[in-house]
């Protein structure tokens, strides 16, 4: 067995202190008058060193066996050789036990053993033992504080590692969520604008022979829409500025009218007491719904209602199109809507009866009002 394996892990002068505590008991052993006591003391120290190494096991039964052996040898060394300082080794070892129950059990047993052996030695009024009184007090304090300090440091280190791992995972999840959010925003923003460009391009191609001037105007709208889409994408990527429901309703009206779908709207679109992030989520959901109406519904009319109850903000969008077949799975757009709304504890429901009705609902929280009511 290599020498450094006998020393507890440490830095600086700590290994030398432990080495001294290993060597010092032999001074007390060789003070014995009989050769048999000397040999017994040497055997006890060898057994103590072996037990200290064997006690570093994950087997609970063996942990108790080897620790009890160390406590017993320490008690014998205190009572018969006036050497109490093996208690430092045991205290340090117990402090490194990570299992909470085993730590407190062994800590209580060791501390009880140290108290009993020290008090018994003082009762015997052994001169050698009494002459060490200041050091024995320090040893007793060490037996009390060292395990607790070592145990708390290890637990603190484990908590720090867990905290670092948790922070790393949170950072990864935030990045992943941000990527998904950006992809949804790009899908919703570009999807609507590209659909509008497609509609106007088709219209312009049909009008190029019949009404060249109107076709020219439609192409101007295509150019304007393309520039608007580019601007929105730049804003989305660089500033990630949240959209507002009122602005999105204007865009929705333009898109529906370009698709020759009548649009009617009622309600307060400003949503003054709604947080910007909620407004952004609602506007993206409105954009996705309108895009789906233009692409798939074959509707001729669409109406939107915004209402605010004491508990919820509700946006209901209805068209008179062909509806959504039950066997058609949800696409990326509808899935993105659900993910956005789930993030703010909202919900979306879709009903296909004489057209399609999309109901978007988010909890309404007016923090300023709540704070005023509580005063």
N, C-alpha and C positions, 0 to 999 in steps of 0.2 A: 504494500500500500504506500503510495507516494506521500511525501511529507506535506505538500501543500493541500492534499485532500483532507488532512486532519484539521485544517484551519477553516473556520467559517469565512464565508465570502466577505470581503471588506476592502476599504481603500485606505491609503495613508499608513498611519502607525497602528491601525486596528489589528492587522494580522499579528504584529509583534506583541501586542497586549495579550491576544489569545494564546500565543506561543508561550509567553511568560506564565500565564495561568495554567498551562499544561505542565510546565517544568517545575513551578513552585511547590506543588504538593509533594514532590520527592524530597524536598528539604525537610518537610514535616515528617515524612515517613522515616527518613534516616535518623531522626532524633529519637526514635524508639530504642528502648534498651535491649530488646530481644530480637534475635535474628528472624524468628518465626513471624513476628509482627511486621518486620520490614518486608519479608517476602509476601505476606498477606496484602500489605499496602501496595506493593508493586503489581500483584495480580489484580487487585481491585482497580488500579488505574488503567491497566491494559483492558480489563473488562469494560471500564467506563468509556474508553476511546472506541472500542469495538461496538458497544451499544449505541454510542452517539452516531456512528456511521450507519448501523443497521436500522436505526429508528427513522431514517429518511426513506420511508416506504409509503406506498399508497394503501397498503393493507391495514385496515383499521385495528384489527386484533393485534398484529405485530407492532403497530405504532404504540399501543398501550403497554404491551409487554416490555419493549425496549425502553420506553420512557420511564415506566415504573422501576426498571432495573437501574437506570441512571439516578432516579430519586433515592432509591435504596442505598446505592453506593455513596451518594453525596451525604446521606444521613450517617452512614458508618464512618466516613472520613471526618465528619464534624464531631461525632461523639468520641471516637477513639484516636484520632490523629489531630484534632483541633484545627482542621482545615475546612472552612465553610465555603470557600470561594468557587467550588464546583457548581454552586447554585447559579453563578453567572452563565455557565454553559447551558444549563437546563432552561434558564429563563429566556436566553436568546433563541434556543431551539423551539420552545413552546410559542414564542412570538411569531415564528415563521410558519406555524400551522395555519392553513387557510380555512379549514373547516371550523365554523363558528362554535358548534357544540363541543367538539373535541378540544378546541383551544381553551374554552372556559372551564371545562372539567379538569384538564391537566393543570391549568393555571391555578385553580383552587387547591388541588391536591399538593402541588409543589409548594405553594405559599404556606399551606398548613404544615407541611413537613419542615420547612425552614424555620417557621416560628417555634415549633415544638422542640427541635434539636437545639436551636440557639438558647431558648429559655432553660432547657434541661442542662446545657453546658454551663450556663451562668449559675444555676442552682448548685451544681457540683463545685463551683468556685475554683475552677481550674485556672491556675495562674497564667499559663501560656495563652489560654483562651481569653481571659480577662484583659491581658495586655494588648490584645488586638481590638479592643472595644471600638475605637473610631472606625476601623476598617470593616468591622462586622456590621456596624450601623449602615455604612455605605453599601455593603453587600445586601443587607436587608432591603434598603431603599431600591437597589438595583433589581432585586427579585420581584419587587412590587411594580416598578415603573417600566423596566426594560421590556417585558413581554407585551404590555399594553402599547408602548411606543412603537415597537417593531411591528406588532399586528396592525396598528392604525396606519403606519407608513405603507405596509404592503397593500392594505385595502385601498388606501388613497391612490397608490400607483395603479391598482387594477381599475379603479373608477376612472382615473385619468385616461387609461388606455381605452376603456369603453366609451368615454366621452369623445376622444379623438376619433374612434371608429364611427361613432354615431354622427359626429360632425362631417366626417368624410362621406358617409352614406347620404346625409341630408344634402350636402353639396351636389352629389351625383344625382339625387332625385330632383333637386331644383333645376339642374341643368337639363335633365330629361324632360321635366314638365315644361320648362321654357321652350325647348325645341318643339315639343308637341303643340304648345300654344302658338308659336310662330308659324308652324306648318298649317294649323287650323286657320289662323288669320290670313295667311297667304292664299289658302284654298278658297276661303270665303270672299276675300277682296278680289282676287284675280278671277275667280269663277264668275262672279256677277258681271264684272267689266267685260270679260271675254265673251260672255253670253250676249251682252248688249252689243258688242262689236259685231258678233256673228249675225245678230238679227238685223242690224242696220246695214251690214254689208249685203245680206240677201235682198233686203228691200231695195238698196241702191242698184243692185244688178238687175232687178226686175223693172226699175224705173229708168234705167239708162237710155232706153230707146223711146219709151212713152213720154217721159218727162225729165229730160236731161237736167233742167235747173233744180228740180226736187231731188234727183239723184245726187247732184253736186252738194246740196245742203246735207243730205244724209251722210255723205263721205266726210263732210266737215265735222259732223257729229261723231263719226267714227274716230277721226283724228283727235277731237277734243276728249273723247272717252279714253282713248289710248294714253293721252298725256295725263289725264286724271288718274288712270290706273298706275302709271309710272310714278306719279307724285305720291299716291297713297302707299305704294310699296316702299318707296324711299322713306316716307314717314314711319312706316311700320317697322322697318329694319333698323333705322337710325335712332328714332325717338320712341318708338313703340307707344305712340300717343293713343289714348283711348278714344273711341268714337262715341258719339251721342245719339240717342234714339231719334231726336228731332232731325238731325242731319241725315240719318239713315232713311227716314221716311221720305225725305225729299228725293234721295237717290232711288228709293223703291218706286216712287211715282213716275220718275223719268223712265225707269226700266220697263214698268208695266205699260205705260203709254206707248213706248216704242214697240212693244209686242201687241199693241191694239187690245189691251185689257183695261177695261174701265176700273178706276180705283176710287174708293170712298174711304174716308178716314174720320174717326171721331175719338174724342178724348184729349187729355192734356199730354202732349209729347215731351214737355220740358222736364218732367219728373224732377222738380227742383230739390227735393229732399233725398234723392237717390244717390248713393256714392258713385264716383266716376267709374270704379271697376265694375260695379253692377250695370251701369249704363253701357259700358263697353260690351259686356256679355250679352245684354239684351239686344244691342244693335247688331252684333254678329249673328244672333239667332234670327232676327228679322231679315237680315241680308240673305241668310241661307234659305229661309222659307220662301222669300220672294223669288230667289234664283230657281228653286225647285218648281214654283208655280209657272214661271216662264218656260222652263225647259220641258216639263212633263205633264202639266195639268190639262192642256188644251182648253183652258178656261177663257171666258169672255168678260168676266167681272171678278173683282176682288175687293173685299172690304176689311178694314182693320179697326179694332176697338182697343183702346188702352183705358184701363180703370184701376184705381187704387182703393183697396179696402183698408180697414185699420191694420190688417195683418199682412196683406200681400199686394204685390204689383202684378197685374195680369195683362198680357197682350194676347188678343185672340184674332187670328187671321183666317179668313174664310174665302174660298173660291168656289166657283160652280163648274169645276172641271170634271174629269173622269174619275177622280178619287185615286186611292192607292190600293192596289190588289193586296189581299191578305198574305199571299205567298211570296211577295216581293220582299227580300231582306233589306234592312236599313243600309244605306250607303255611308260613305265617309262623312257626308254633310250632316245627316241626322245623328250619327254616332258622335260627331264633334259637338253638336248642340247638347246632347245628353251629358257629355263629359264636362262641358263648360258649366251647365246648370247644376250638375251635381257638386261642382267645386264651390258653389255659392248656396248650397242647400236648396236649389230650385228644381223644377221638373218641367217636362214637356209631355203633352198628350196629343195624340193624333186620332181624329175620327173621320172616317170616309163614308158619309151619308149625303147623297146629292152634292157631291163635291168633297172637298177636304177642309176640315177645321183643325187648325194647329193652335193649341192653347199653351202659352208659356207663362209660367208662374214662378216668382221668386219672393222670398220673405221680405217684408217691408220693415226696415229698422230705422227709426228716426232718433239717432243718439242725442241730438241736441234737445229734442222735445222730452225724451226720457230724463235727461239730466235736469231739465227745468222742472219736471213734475216731482222729482225726488227732493228738491230744495224746500 
